[in-house]
Amino acid sequence: MDKKIIIAIDGFSSTGKSTFAKLIAKGLNYIYLDSGAMYRALTYYAMSAGFIGGKGEIKKEELQSSIEVGKLNIWFDLNDKGESQTIMNGVSVEQMIRKSKVSSLVSKIAELDFVRNFVDKKLRAIGENKGVVIDGRDIGTAVFPNAEIKIFMTATEEVRARRRYEELRSKGENDSYESVLEGIRKRDEIDQNREIHPLKKADDALELDNSSMTITEEIEWLNAILKPNFNLEIKF
């Protein structure tokens, strides 16, 4: 049996990290860990429980206390289509955590040290046996610094905003392209400048700029690395 590895994917928002990671996991028969979904679920939980005020202010002490006493449990499961879904306290929240309101607040929640510690601990526990693909913003630098493969994904702001805009339109949301682009820029600023584990490329990460690449080309790019080094091939 081939040795299992950890594939850690970091990068900017709307670079297609999750789509890429899911295809890799499926093609290698690995477990897909969606760290971003965990932060989104935490944000949704904070919103639903009243820990975020009307002006976006976070009631940090109340949120931390709620997490520490065990009122929140997040994990991943497969739906009836074999697709990964985010479960929070026994209920699927996959659709709710993708809403624009959650997207606009997730970076503020994710920069809190007790939130990141909670998520990191859960992800490390799941990844102990390897054979996982995980995407996020500090996976290769903080969560799995010893991952065998680290990838840092990037694309131009305009390309990322267009992708996000089209995704929202397909879901019936009416955000303008300009507002989506501004949101992308603000999130980049927050992610790169937060005090706890800011978004940055790990020294040994492979950079993948997919501004003009198809997902098939991305998989072929990774296969060219996996085949000679790990005797692995993503089937797609």
N, C-alpha and C positions, 0 to 999 in steps of 0.2 A: 504494500500500500504506500502511495506517495505521502511524504510528510506534509501535514497541514500547516498553513501559514496564516498570518494576519495581514490583510490588505487594508491600509488606512488611507482614506481619501479626505483631504481638506480642501478649502478653497472658498471663493466668494459666493455670495448668494446668487441663485439663478444661473449657475454654470452647468446644471444638470447632474450634480453629484449623486443625488438619490437614484435617478434613472440609470446612470452608469453603474452605481454600486449594486443595484438590484439585478441587473443583467449579469454582472460578474458573479454574484452569489448564486444565481440560478444556473449559470453555465458551469460553475465549479461544484455545484451541490453544497455550497457553504451557507452559513446562517448570515442573514442581512441584519445589521444593527443600525437603526436610524436615530442617531444622537439628536439630530435637529427635531425629530418628532417628540423626543423626550422633553426638550426645552419648550416646544410648542404646547405639549400637554401640561407642563408646569404652569405656563402662562395662562392657558385656558382654565386651569384649576384656580389660579390666583384671581382671575376675573370672576369666575362663578362663585367663589367663596367670599367675595367682597374685599379682597386684599389689594385691589387696585382702585384708587379713588377716581372721581369724575374728571380730574385734570391729568390723569395718568400717573399720579404719585403712588408709589408702592409702599404698602404697610409692611415693612421688612420684618419687624419683630413678630408680628402676628403670623406672617407666612412661614418664617423660620420655625416658630413654635409648632405650627400645624404639621410641618414636614417631620420635625424631630420626634413628635409623639406618635408617628406612624399612621397619620390619617390619609397619607397619599401612597399609592402603589401603582407603578407604571411598568408595563412589560409589553412584549410583542407576541402576536399570534397570527395564524393564517386564517383568512376568511374562506368561504366555500369555493372561491375561485383559485385558492392556493396563493393568494397575495398577502403580503405582510400588512398587518393593521396594528394600530396603537391602542392598547387597552389601558384604561385608567379606572382603578377601583372596580374592576369587573365589567366595565362598559366600553364598547368601542367608541372612540372619539376621533376617528380618522378624518371624518368630514369636518367636524367643528374646528379642529386645530389648524385647518388650512385657510380659514377665513382671513380677510384683510385686517380685521381688528386685532387678531392674534399676531399676525405678521408685524404689525406696527409696534407691538409691545414686547415681542420676544427678546430683542437685544437687551432691553433694560432688565428683564428677568435673568437672562443668561450671564450678565456681568456680575451678579451677586455671588460672592464666594461660597456661601452655604448651598446655593443652588448647584453650582458647578461641582462641588464636592459630592453632592447627592447623586448627580447624573454620572460622574466619573466612577464612583464606587459601583453603581449598578452595571455600567458597561464593562468594567474590568472583570466583574464576577461572571458575566455571561461569556466573555472572551477568553477565560482561563484555559479552555481546552483547544483554543485556536480554531482554524477552519471557519473564520468569520471575515466578512467584509463590512467595514463601518465608515460612514462619512460624517463630516462635521466641520468644525473650524479650529479645533485644537487637538485633533486625534493623534496626529503624528508627533506633535510637540509635547503634549501633556498626558493624554490618556494611554496611548500605546507607543511610547517613544522607541521601543525595541521591535516594532513591527517590521516584518521582512520586506514588505513593499509599502512605500509611502508615495502618495501622489498629491500634488498641489494643483488644483484646477482653477483656471482663470479664463476670462473673456472680456471684451470691451464692455463698458457700462451700457452703451447703446444696444448692443446685442442682448445683454442680460435683461435689460428693461423690456425689450420687445418680446422676449420669451415669456417673461412674467406677465406682461400685458395680455398676450394671447391666451395664456393659461387662465387668467381671471375671466376673460371674455367667454371662454368655453364653459365656464361655470356660471355664467349669467350675471357676473359682477360688472359694474360700469365705470370702474376707475379709468381715468384718462391716462394716455401714455406718458404725458408730462409728469403727472403725480406719481406714477410708478417709477419713472426715472429718478425723480427726487427722492423717493423712498429708498431706492437702491443706493444712491449716494450717501444718504444719512446712515443707512445700515452699515455700509462699508466703513464709514468714519468711526462709528461706535465700535464695530468689531475689531478694527485695527488699533484702537486707542484705549480699550478698556484695560484696567490695571491687572485683572486676573486673566492669565492665559490669552493674550490678544491674538487675533488672527495673523499668522505669519507662516512663511514657508520654512519647513524644517530643513536644516543644512543638507541632509541626505535625501530629500524628497525629489521626485521627478516632476518637472513642471509640464502640465498639459494645457495648452491654450487651444480651446475648442471653438474659438470665434467663428471659424469657417469649416468646422469638421462635422461630419455626420456621426451618429452614434456607432454605426458600423465601423467607421474609420477609427474611432476611439478604441473599440474592442480589438481591432487588428493591431493597433499601436501597443496595447497592453500584452496581447498574445506574443508579440515579438520579444517581449521582455520575459514573460513567464516560461515560454517553451524551453529556451536554452538554459535558464538559471534554476528553474524549479520543476521541470518536467511536467508542467501544468498547461492545459489549454482550455480556454473558455469556449464552450459549444453554444452557438447561437444561430 
